């Protein structure tokens, strides 16, 4: 990939891919989500915390 943006933060239909995954988890009634961050952890954490819905109960590892 030839991008400076971390993979989970690539845009797809107007929002970050990781946010699409979080919404899909809600559809199957997942009640807690742990996002494992590695490369660009601070950037990924900041974006997910800002854009994830309140019901997603996000934590980071």
CHARMM internal coordinates of N, CA and C (Angstrom, degrees):
IC EDIT
DIST 1 N 1 CA 1.4445
DIST 1 CA 1 C 1.5274
ANGL 1 N 1 CA 1 C 108.51
DIST 1 C 2 N 1.2956
ANGL 1 CA 1 C 2 N 117.06
DIHE 1 N 1 CA 1 C 2 N 135.55
DIST 2 N 2 CA 1.4618
ANGL 1 C 2 N 2 CA 122.62
DIHE 1 CA 1 C 2 N 2 CA -176.85
DIST 2 CA 2 C 1.5234
ANGL 2 N 2 CA 2 C 110.61
DIHE 1 C 2 N 2 CA 2 C -106.04
DIST 2 C 3 N 1.3136
ANGL 2 CA 2 C 3 N 117.57
DIHE 2 N 2 CA 2 C 3 N 56.29
DIST 3 N 3 CA 1.4555
ANGL 2 C 3 N 3 CA 121.34
DIHE 2 CA 2 C 3 N 3 CA -176.03
DIST 3 CA 3 C 1.5215
ANGL 3 N 3 CA 3 C 109.89
DIHE 2 C 3 N 3 CA 3 C -135.53
DIST 3 C 4 N 1.3180
ANGL 3 CA 3 C 4 N 115.68
DIHE 3 N 3 CA 3 C 4 N 151.49
DIST 4 N 4 CA 1.4633
ANGL 3 C 4 N 4 CA 120.12
DIHE 3 CA 3 C 4 N 4 CA 174.80
DIST 4 CA 4 C 1.5234
ANGL 4 N 4 CA 4 C 111.56
DIHE 3 C 4 N 4 CA 4 C -89.62
DIST 4 C 5 N 1.3177
ANGL 4 CA 4 C 5 N 117.10
DIHE 4 N 4 CA 4 C 5 N -10.89
DIST 5 N 5 CA 1.4692
ANGL 4 C 5 N 5 CA 122.30
DIHE 4 CA 4 C 5 N 5 CA -179.66
DIST 5 CA 5 C 1.5280
ANGL 5 N 5 CA 5 C 109.41
DIHE 4 C 5 N 5 CA 5 C -79.61
DIST 5 C 6 N 1.3393
ANGL 5 CA 5 C 6 N 118.66
DIHE 5 N 5 CA 5 C 6 N 133.69
DIST 6 N 6 CA 1.4718
ANGL 5 C 6 N 6 CA 120.39
DIHE 5 CA 5 C 6 N 6 CA 175.68
DIST 6 CA 6 C 1.5371
ANGL 6 N 6 CA 6 C 110.51
DIHE 5 C 6 N 6 CA 6 C -58.92
DIST 6 C 7 N 1.3160
ANGL 6 CA 6 C 7 N 116.93
DIHE 6 N 6 CA 6 C 7 N 144.08
DIST 7 N 7 CA 1.4706
ANGL 6 C 7 N 7 CA 121.31
DIHE 6 CA 6 C 7 N 7 CA -175.91
DIST 7 CA 7 C 1.5285
ANGL 7 N 7 CA 7 C 113.97
DIHE 6 C 7 N 7 CA 7 C -51.87
DIST 7 C 8 N 1.3380
ANGL 7 CA 7 C 8 N 120.32
DIHE 7 N 7 CA 7 C 8 N -44.58
DIST 8 N 8 CA 1.4679
ANGL 7 C 8 N 8 CA 118.79
DIHE 7 CA 7 C 8 N 8 CA -178.58
DIST 8 CA 8 C 1.5254
ANGL 8 N 8 CA 8 C 113.60
DIHE 7 C 8 N 8 CA 8 C -64.88
DIST 8 C 9 N 1.3308
ANGL 8 CA 8 C 9 N 116.70
DIHE 8 N 8 CA 8 C 9 N -16.79
DIST 9 N 9 CA 1.4591
ANGL 8 C 9 N 9 CA 120.13
DIHE 8 CA 8 C 9 N 9 CA -176.76
DIST 9 CA 9 C 1.5180
ANGL 9 N 9 CA 9 C 113.55
DIHE 8 C 9 N 9 CA 9 C -99.42
DIST 9 C 10 N 1.3327
ANGL 9 CA 9 C 10 N 117.54
DIHE 9 N 9 CA 9 C 10 N 5.79
DIST 10 N 10 CA 1.4616
ANGL 9 C 10 N 10 CA 119.01
DIHE 9 CA 9 C 10 N 10 CA 175.59
DIST 10 CA 10 C 1.5220
ANGL 10 N 10 CA 10 C 108.71
DIHE 9 C 10 N 10 CA 10 C -65.53
DIST 10 C 11 N 1.3148
ANGL 10 CA 10 C 11 N 114.80
DIHE 10 N 10 CA 10 C 11 N 140.80
DIST 11 N 11 CA 1.4586
ANGL 10 C 11 N 11 CA 120.91
DIHE 10 CA 10 C 11 N 11 CA -175.49
DIST 11 CA 11 C 1.5280
ANGL 11 N 11 CA 11 C 110.84
DIHE 10 C 11 N 11 CA 11 C -81.43
DIST 11 C 12 N 1.3166
ANGL 11 CA 11 C 12 N 115.08
DIHE 11 N 11 CA 11 C 12 N 140.01
DIST 12 N 12 CA 1.4486
ANGL 11 C 12 N 12 CA 123.09
DIHE 11 CA 11 C 12 N 12 CA 177.28
DIST 12 CA 12 C 1.5200
ANGL 12 N 12 CA 12 C 107.01
DIHE 11 C 12 N 12 CA 12 C -142.79
DIST 12 C 13 N 1.3117
ANGL 12 CA 12 C 13 N 117.00
DIHE 12 N 12 CA 12 C 13 N 115.20
DIST 13 N 13 CA 1.4712
ANGL 12 C 13 N 13 CA 122.02
DIHE 12 CA 12 C 13 N 13 CA -179.22
DIST 13 CA 13 C 1.5320
ANGL 13 N 13 CA 13 C 111.66
DIHE 12 C 13 N 13 CA 13 C 53.85
DIST 13 C 14 N 1.3129
ANGL 13 CA 13 C 14 N 116.47
DIHE 13 N 13 CA 13 C 14 N 41.05
DIST 14 N 14 CA 1.4571
ANGL 13 C 14 N 14 CA 120.23
DIHE 13 CA 13 C 14 N 14 CA 172.60
DIST 14 CA 14 C 1.5162
ANGL 14 N 14 CA 14 C 117.30
DIHE 13 C 14 N 14 CA 14 C 89.14
DIST 14 C 15 N 1.3230
ANGL 14 CA 14 C 15 N 118.47
DIHE 14 N 14 CA 14 C 15 N -0.62
DIST 15 N 15 CA 1.4689
ANGL 14 C 15 N 15 CA 119.54
DIHE 14 CA 14 C 15 N 15 CA 175.40
DIST 15 CA 15 C 1.5246
ANGL 15 N 15 CA 15 C 110.25
DIHE 14 C 15 N 15 CA 15 C -146.86
DIST 15 C 16 N 1.3200
ANGL 15 CA 15 C 16 N 114.71
DIHE 15 N 15 CA 15 C 16 N 162.12
DIST 16 N 16 CA 1.4556
ANGL 15 C 16 N 16 CA 120.63
DIHE 15 CA 15 C 16 N 16 CA -176.22
DIST 16 CA 16 C 1.5271
ANGL 16 N 16 CA 16 C 110.89
DIHE 15 C 16 N 16 CA 16 C -64.99
DIST 16 C 17 N 1.3440
ANGL 16 CA 16 C 17 N 115.66
DIHE 16 N 16 CA 16 C 17 N 145.61
DIST 17 N 17 CA 1.4691
ANGL 16 C 17 N 17 CA 120.42
DIHE 16 CA 16 C 17 N 17 CA -178.27
DIST 17 CA 17 C 1.5219
ANGL 17 N 17 CA 17 C 112.18
DIHE 16 C 17 N 17 CA 17 C -56.79
DIST 17 C 18 N 1.3210
ANGL 17 CA 17 C 18 N 117.61
DIHE 17 N 17 CA 17 C 18 N -40.11
DIST 18 N 18 CA 1.4666
ANGL 17 C 18 N 18 CA 120.37
DIHE 17 CA 17 C 18 N 18 CA -179.09
DIST 18 CA 18 C 1.5311
ANGL 18 N 18 CA 18 C 111.09
DIHE 17 C 18 N 18 CA 18 C -62.54
DIST 18 C 19 N 1.3141
ANGL 18 CA 18 C 19 N 117.71
DIHE 18 N 18 CA 18 C 19 N -32.23
DIST 19 N 19 CA 1.4670
ANGL 18 C 19 N 19 CA 120.75
DIHE 18 CA 18 C 19 N 19 CA 178.26
DIST 19 CA 19 C 1.5287
ANGL 19 N 19 CA 19 C 109.94
DIHE 18 C 19 N 19 CA 19 C -70.42
DIST 19 C 20 N 1.3265
ANGL 19 CA 19 C 20 N 117.52
DIHE 19 N 19 CA 19 C 20 N -35.49
DIST 20 N 20 CA 1.4750
ANGL 19 C 20 N 20 CA 120.39
DIHE 19 CA 19 C 20 N 20 CA 174.24
DIST 20 CA 20 C 1.5317
ANGL 20 N 20 CA 20 C 110.19
DIHE 19 C 20 N 20 CA 20 C -60.72
DIST 20 C 21 N 1.3220
ANGL 20 CA 20 C 21 N 116.92
DIHE 20 N 20 CA 20 C 21 N -41.89
DIST 21 N 21 CA 1.4679
ANGL 20 C 21 N 21 CA 121.17
DIHE 20 CA 20 C 21 N 21 CA 179.20
DIST 21 CA 21 C 1.5259
ANGL 21 N 21 CA 21 C 110.37
DIHE 20 C 21 N 21 CA 21 C -62.99
DIST 21 C 22 N 1.3156
ANGL 21 CA 21 C 22 N 117.07
DIHE 21 N 21 CA 21 C 22 N -43.10
DIST 22 N 22 CA 1.4681
ANGL 21 C 22 N 22 CA 121.13
DIHE 21 CA 21 C 22 N 22 CA 179.63
DIST 22 CA 22 C 1.5242
ANGL 22 N 22 CA 22 C 110.41
DIHE 21 C 22 N 22 CA 22 C -61.22
DIST 22 C 23 N 1.3174
ANGL 22 CA 22 C 23 N 117.97
DIHE 22 N 22 CA 22 C 23 N -40.96
DIST 23 N 23 CA 1.4664
ANGL 22 C 23 N 23 CA 120.81
DIHE 22 CA 22 C 23 N 23 CA 177.58
DIST 23 CA 23 C 1.5287
ANGL 23 N 23 CA 23 C 111.05
DIHE 22 C 23 N 23 CA 23 C -66.30
DIST 23 C 24 N 1.3259
ANGL 23 CA 23 C 24 N 117.69
DIHE 23 N 23 CA 23 C 24 N -37.66
DIST 24 N 24 CA 1.4665
ANGL 23 C 24 N 24 CA 121.02
DIHE 23 CA 23 C 24 N 24 CA 177.86
DIST 24 CA 24 C 1.5273
ANGL 24 N 24 CA 24 C 110.96
DIHE 23 C 24 N 24 CA 24 C -64.57
DIST 24 C 25 N 1.3272
ANGL 24 CA 24 C 25 N 117.32
DIHE 24 N 24 CA 24 C 25 N -36.66
DIST 25 N 25 CA 1.4680
ANGL 24 C 25 N 25 CA 120.57
DIHE 24 CA 24 C 25 N 25 CA 177.92
DIST 25 CA 25 C 1.5255
ANGL 25 N 25 CA 25 C 111.27
DIHE 24 C 25 N 25 CA 25 C -63.97
DIST 25 C 26 N 1.3127
ANGL 25 CA 25 C 26 N 116.46
DIHE 25 N 25 CA 25 C 26 N -34.63
DIST 26 N 26 CA 1.4678
ANGL 25 C 26 N 26 CA 120.49
DIHE 25 CA 25 C 26 N 26 CA 178.68
DIST 26 CA 26 C 1.5321
ANGL 26 N 26 CA 26 C 110.30
DIHE 25 C 26 N 26 CA 26 C -63.83
DIST 26 C 27 N 1.3225
ANGL 26 CA 26 C 27 N 116.47
DIHE 26 N 26 CA 26 C 27 N -37.15
DIST 27 N 27 CA 1.4659
ANGL 26 C 27 N 27 CA 120.90
DIHE 26 CA 26 C 27 N 27 CA -179.27
DIST 27 CA 27 C 1.5261
ANGL 27 N 27 CA 27 C 112.19
DIHE 26 C 27 N 27 CA 27 C -63.03
DIST 27 C 28 N 1.3308
ANGL 27 CA 27 C 28 N 117.46
DIHE 27 N 27 CA 27 C 28 N -26.58
DIST 28 N 28 CA 1.4670
ANGL 27 C 28 N 28 CA 119.71
DIHE 27 CA 27 C 28 N 28 CA 178.24
DIST 28 CA 28 C 1.5330
ANGL 28 N 28 CA 28 C 111.19
DIHE 27 C 28 N 28 CA 28 C -104.23
DIST 28 C 29 N 1.3225
ANGL 28 CA 28 C 29 N 115.02
DIHE 28 N 28 CA 28 C 29 N 20.04
DIST 29 N 29 CA 1.4649
ANGL 28 C 29 N 29 CA 124.25
DIHE 28 CA 28 C 29 N 29 CA 171.26
DIST 29 CA 29 C 1.5280
ANGL 29 N 29 CA 29 C 114.47
DIHE 28 C 29 N 29 CA 29 C 63.37
DIST 29 C 30 N 1.3209
ANGL 29 CA 29 C 30 N 116.77
DIHE 29 N 29 CA 29 C 30 N 37.07
DIST 30 N 30 CA 1.4639
ANGL 29 C 30 N 30 CA 121.15
DIHE 29 CA 29 C 30 N 30 CA 171.95
DIST 30 CA 30 C 1.5253
ANGL 30 N 30 CA 30 C 107.24
DIHE 29 C 30 N 30 CA 30 C -75.02
DIST 30 C 31 N 1.3179
ANGL 30 CA 30 C 31 N 117.78
DIHE 30 N 30 CA 30 C 31 N 132.12
DIST 31 N 31 CA 1.4663
ANGL 30 C 31 N 31 CA 120.45
DIHE 30 CA 30 C 31 N 31 CA -174.26
DIST 31 CA 31 C 1.5217
ANGL 31 N 31 CA 31 C 114.19
DIHE 30 C 31 N 31 CA 31 C -101.52
DIST 31 C 32 N 1.3186
ANGL 31 CA 31 C 32 N 118.01
DIHE 31 N 31 CA 31 C 32 N -14.60
DIST 32 N 32 CA 1.4584
ANGL 31 C 32 N 32 CA 121.01
DIHE 31 CA 31 C 32 N 32 CA 177.45
DIST 32 CA 32 C 1.5216
ANGL 32 N 32 CA 32 C 108.47
DIHE 31 C 32 N 32 CA 32 C -141.98
DIST 32 C 33 N 1.3283
ANGL 32 CA 32 C 33 N 115.90
DIHE 32 N 32 CA 32 C 33 N 137.98
DIST 33 N 33 CA 1.4535
ANGL 32 C 33 N 33 CA 121.26
DIHE 32 CA 32 C 33 N 33 CA -178.03
DIST 33 CA 33 C 1.5181
ANGL 33 N 33 CA 33 C 109.60
DIHE 32 C 33 N 33 CA 33 C -123.82
DIST 33 C 34 N 1.3255
ANGL 33 CA 33 C 34 N 116.48
DIHE 33 N 33 CA 33 C 34 N 129.94
DIST 34 N 34 CA 1.4620
ANGL 33 C 34 N 34 CA 121.88
DIHE 33 CA 33 C 34 N 34 CA 174.40
DIST 34 CA 34 C 1.5241
ANGL 34 N 34 CA 34 C 107.07
DIHE 33 C 34 N 34 CA 34 C -112.17
DIST 34 C 35 N 1.3144
ANGL 34 CA 34 C 35 N 115.90
DIHE 34 N 34 CA 34 C 35 N 120.46
DIST 35 N 35 CA 1.4577
ANGL 34 C 35 N 35 CA 121.54
DIHE 34 CA 34 C 35 N 35 CA 177.37
DIST 35 CA 35 C 1.5263
ANGL 35 N 35 CA 35 C 107.48
DIHE 34 C 35 N 35 CA 35 C -98.06
DIST 35 C 36 N 1.3197
ANGL 35 CA 35 C 36 N 116.23
DIHE 35 N 35 CA 35 C 36 N 117.37
DIST 36 N 36 CA 1.4652
ANGL 35 C 36 N 36 CA 121.10
DIHE 35 CA 35 C 36 N 36 CA 178.78
DIST 36 CA 36 C 1.5220
ANGL 36 N 36 CA 36 C 107.21
DIHE 35 C 36 N 36 CA 36 C -88.68
DIST 36 C 37 N 1.3193
ANGL 36 CA 36 C 37 N 115.84
DIHE 36 N 36 CA 36 C 37 N 117.74
DIST 37 N 37 CA 1.4620
ANGL 36 C 37 N 37 CA 120.66
DIHE 36 CA 36 C 37 N 37 CA -176.89
DIST 37 CA 37 C 1.5191
ANGL 37 N 37 CA 37 C 109.99
DIHE 36 C 37 N 37 CA 37 C -108.92
DIST 37 C 38 N 1.3016
ANGL 37 CA 37 C 38 N 115.40
DIHE 37 N 37 CA 37 C 38 N 147.13
DIST 38 N 38 CA 1.4625
ANGL 37 C 38 N 38 CA 121.12
DIHE 37 CA 37 C 38 N 38 CA 178.54
DIST 38 CA 38 C 1.5126
ANGL 38 N 38 CA 38 C 108.24
DIHE 37 C 38 N 38 CA 38 C -134.20
DIST 38 C 39 N 1.3262
ANGL 38 CA 38 C 39 N 115.46
DIHE 38 N 38 CA 38 C 39 N -99.56
DIST 39 N 39 CA 1.4606
ANGL 38 C 39 N 39 CA 121.57
DIHE 38 CA 38 C 39 N 39 CA 179.10
DIST 39 CA 39 C 1.5276
ANGL 39 N 39 CA 39 C 109.84
DIHE 38 C 39 N 39 CA 39 C -60.83
DIST 39 C 40 N 1.3140
ANGL 39 CA 39 C 40 N 116.60
DIHE 39 N 39 CA 39 C 40 N 132.82
DIST 40 N 40 CA 1.4700
ANGL 39 C 40 N 40 CA 123.04
DIHE 39 CA 39 C 40 N 40 CA 179.54
DIST 40 CA 40 C 1.5298
ANGL 40 N 40 CA 40 C 111.22
DIHE 39 C 40 N 40 CA 40 C 57.84
DIST 40 C 41 N 1.3177
ANGL 40 CA 40 C 41 N 116.10
DIHE 40 N 40 CA 40 C 41 N 40.10
DIST 41 N 41 CA 1.4671
ANGL 40 C 41 N 41 CA 121.90
DIHE 40 CA 40 C 41 N 41 CA -175.63
DIST 41 CA 41 C 1.5204
ANGL 41 N 41 CA 41 C 112.59
DIHE 40 C 41 N 41 CA 41 C -54.81
DIST 41 C 42 N 1.3209
ANGL 41 CA 41 C 42 N 117.33
DIHE 41 N 41 CA 41 C 42 N -42.36
DIST 42 N 42 CA 1.4647
ANGL 41 C 42 N 42 CA 119.81
DIHE 41 CA 41 C 42 N 42 CA -178.15
DIST 42 CA 42 C 1.5263
ANGL 42 N 42 CA 42 C 111.40
DIHE 41 C 42 N 42 CA 42 C -63.52
DIST 42 C 43 N 1.3224
ANGL 42 CA 42 C 43 N 116.89
DIHE 42 N 42 CA 42 C 43 N -42.39
DIST 43 N 43 CA 1.4616
ANGL 42 C 43 N 43 CA 121.26
DIHE 42 CA 42 C 43 N 43 CA 179.71
DIST 43 CA 43 C 1.5295
ANGL 43 N 43 CA 43 C 111.00
DIHE 42 C 43 N 43 CA 43 C -66.19
DIST 43 C 44 N 1.3228
ANGL 43 CA 43 C 44 N 116.91
DIHE 43 N 43 CA 43 C 44 N -45.50
DIST 44 N 44 CA 1.4650
ANGL 43 C 44 N 44 CA 120.98
DIHE 43 CA 43 C 44 N 44 CA -179.90
DIST 44 CA 44 C 1.5258
ANGL 44 N 44 CA 44 C 110.08
DIHE 43 C 44 N 44 CA 44 C -63.38
DIST 44 C 45 N 1.3196
ANGL 44 CA 44 C 45 N 117.37
DIHE 44 N 44 CA 44 C 45 N -45.27
DIST 45 N 45 CA 1.4634
ANGL 44 C 45 N 45 CA 121.75
DIHE 44 CA 44 C 45 N 45 CA 179.54
DIST 45 CA 45 C 1.5184
ANGL 45 N 45 CA 45 C 111.11
DIHE 44 C 45 N 45 CA 45 C -59.34
DIST 45 C 46 N 1.3148
ANGL 45 CA 45 C 46 N 116.26
DIHE 45 N 45 CA 45 C 46 N -44.36
DIST 46 N 46 CA 1.4654
ANGL 45 C 46 N 46 CA 120.84
DIHE 45 CA 45 C 46 N 46 CA -178.57
DIST 46 CA 46 C 1.5290
ANGL 46 N 46 CA 46 C 111.37
DIHE 45 C 46 N 46 CA 46 C -63.25
DIST 46 C 47 N 1.3190
ANGL 46 CA 46 C 47 N 117.42
DIHE 46 N 46 CA 46 C 47 N -46.29
DIST 47 N 47 CA 1.4639
ANGL 46 C 47 N 47 CA 120.90
DIHE 46 CA 46 C 47 N 47 CA -178.30
DIST 47 CA 47 C 1.5247
ANGL 47 N 47 CA 47 C 110.96
DIHE 46 C 47 N 47 CA 47 C -66.94
DIST 47 C 48 N 1.3252
ANGL 47 CA 47 C 48 N 117.23
DIHE 47 N 47 CA 47 C 48 N -44.39
DIST 48 N 48 CA 1.4696
ANGL 47 C 48 N 48 CA 120.01
DIHE 47 CA 47 C 48 N 48 CA -179.79
DIST 48 CA 48 C 1.5255
ANGL 48 N 48 CA 48 C 110.16
DIHE 47 C 48 N 48 CA 48 C -63.58
DIST 48 C 49 N 1.3145
ANGL 48 CA 48 C 49 N 117.41
DIHE 48 N 48 CA 48 C 49 N -44.72
DIST 49 N 49 CA 1.4662
ANGL 48 C 49 N 49 CA 120.50
DIHE 48 CA 48 C 49 N 49 CA 179.68
DIST 49 CA 49 C 1.5255
ANGL 49 N 49 CA 49 C 111.12
DIHE 48 C 49 N 49 CA 49 C -61.12
DIST 49 C 50 N 1.3159
ANGL 49 CA 49 C 50 N 116.88
DIHE 49 N 49 CA 49 C 50 N -34.50
DIST 50 N 50 CA 1.4579
ANGL 49 C 50 N 50 CA 120.86
DIHE 49 CA 49 C 50 N 50 CA -177.81
DIST 50 CA 50 C 1.5359
ANGL 50 N 50 CA 50 C 112.31
DIHE 49 C 50 N 50 CA 50 C -77.49
DIST 50 C 51 N 1.3336
ANGL 50 CA 50 C 51 N 117.42
DIHE 50 N 50 CA 50 C 51 N -35.21
DIST 51 N 51 CA 1.4660
ANGL 50 C 51 N 51 CA 120.85
DIHE 50 CA 50 C 51 N 51 CA -171.61
DIST 51 CA 51 C 1.5271
ANGL 51 N 51 CA 51 C 115.22
DIHE 50 C 51 N 51 CA 51 C -107.20
DIST 51 C 52 N 1.3011
ANGL 51 CA 51 C 52 N 118.60
DIHE 51 N 51 CA 51 C 52 N -13.17
DIST 52 N 52 CA 1.4676
ANGL 51 C 52 N 52 CA 119.95
DIHE 51 CA 51 C 52 N 52 CA -178.77
DIST 52 CA 52 C 1.5253
ANGL 52 N 52 CA 52 C 110.02
DIHE 51 C 52 N 52 CA 52 C -72.06
DIST 52 C 53 N 1.3200
ANGL 52 CA 52 C 53 N 117.44
DIHE 52 N 52 CA 52 C 53 N 139.59
DIST 53 N 53 CA 1.4632
ANGL 52 C 53 N 53 CA 120.52
DIHE 52 CA 52 C 53 N 53 CA 177.74
DIST 53 CA 53 C 1.5298
ANGL 53 N 53 CA 53 C 111.18
DIHE 52 C 53 N 53 CA 53 C -63.62
DIST 53 C 54 N 1.3113
ANGL 53 CA 53 C 54 N 116.35
DIHE 53 N 53 CA 53 C 54 N 153.22
DIST 54 N 54 CA 1.4697
ANGL 53 C 54 N 54 CA 121.76
DIHE 53 CA 53 C 54 N 54 CA -178.95
DIST 54 CA 54 C 1.5284
ANGL 54 N 54 CA 54 C 111.81
DIHE 53 C 54 N 54 CA 54 C -59.26
DIST 54 C 55 N 1.3260
ANGL 54 CA 54 C 55 N 118.03
DIHE 54 N 54 CA 54 C 55 N -37.05
DIST 55 N 55 CA 1.4609
ANGL 54 C 55 N 55 CA 121.45
DIHE 54 CA 54 C 55 N 55 CA -176.63
DIST 55 CA 55 C 1.5242
ANGL 55 N 55 CA 55 C 113.01
DIHE 54 C 55 N 55 CA 55 C -69.17
DIST 55 C 56 N 1.3303
ANGL 55 CA 55 C 56 N 118.38
DIHE 55 N 55 CA 55 C 56 N -11.72
DIST 56 N 56 CA 1.4640
ANGL 55 C 56 N 56 CA 120.24
DIHE 55 CA 55 C 56 N 56 CA -173.56
DIST 56 CA 56 C 1.5254
ANGL 56 N 56 CA 56 C 114.17
DIHE 55 C 56 N 56 CA 56 C -74.57
DIST 56 C 57 N 1.3338
ANGL 56 CA 56 C 57 N 118.16
DIHE 56 N 56 CA 56 C 57 N -15.91
DIST 57 N 57 CA 1.4693
ANGL 56 C 57 N 57 CA 122.01
DIHE 56 CA 56 C 57 N 57 CA 175.78
DIST 57 CA 57 C 1.5338
ANGL 57 N 57 CA 57 C 110.91
DIHE 56 C 57 N 57 CA 57 C 48.48
DIST 57 C 58 N 1.3273
ANGL 57 CA 57 C 58 N 116.00
DIHE 57 N 57 CA 57 C 58 N 60.65
DIST 58 N 58 CA 1.4628
ANGL 57 C 58 N 58 CA 123.42
DIHE 57 CA 57 C 58 N 58 CA -173.97
DIST 58 CA 58 C 1.5232
ANGL 58 N 58 CA 58 C 111.79
DIHE 57 C 58 N 58 CA 58 C -81.23
DIST 58 C 59 N 1.3254
ANGL 58 CA 58 C 59 N 115.55
DIHE 58 N 58 CA 58 C 59 N 138.62
DIST 59 N 59 CA 1.4640
ANGL 58 C 59 N 59 CA 121.70
DIHE 58 CA 58 C 59 N 59 CA 165.93
DIST 59 CA 59 C 1.5259
ANGL 59 N 59 CA 59 C 106.46
DIHE 58 C 59 N 59 CA 59 C -134.22
DIST 59 C 60 N 1.3116
ANGL 59 CA 59 C 60 N 115.83
DIHE 59 N 59 CA 59 C 60 N 163.20
DIST 60 N 60 CA 1.4598
ANGL 59 C 60 N 60 CA 120.95
DIHE 59 CA 59 C 60 N 60 CA -174.85
DIST 60 CA 60 C 1.5215
ANGL 60 N 60 CA 60 C 110.63
DIHE 59 C 60 N 60 CA 60 C -122.60
DIST 60 C 61 N 1.3267
ANGL 60 CA 60 C 61 N 115.67
DIHE 60 N 60 CA 60 C 61 N 145.54
DIST 61 N 61 CA 1.4710
ANGL 60 C 61 N 61 CA 121.32
DIHE 60 CA 60 C 61 N 61 CA 177.19
DIST 61 CA 61 C 1.5130
ANGL 61 N 61 CA 61 C 109.18
DIHE 60 C 61 N 61 CA 61 C -135.89
END
COOR INIT
IC SEED 1 N 1 CA 1 C
IC BUILD
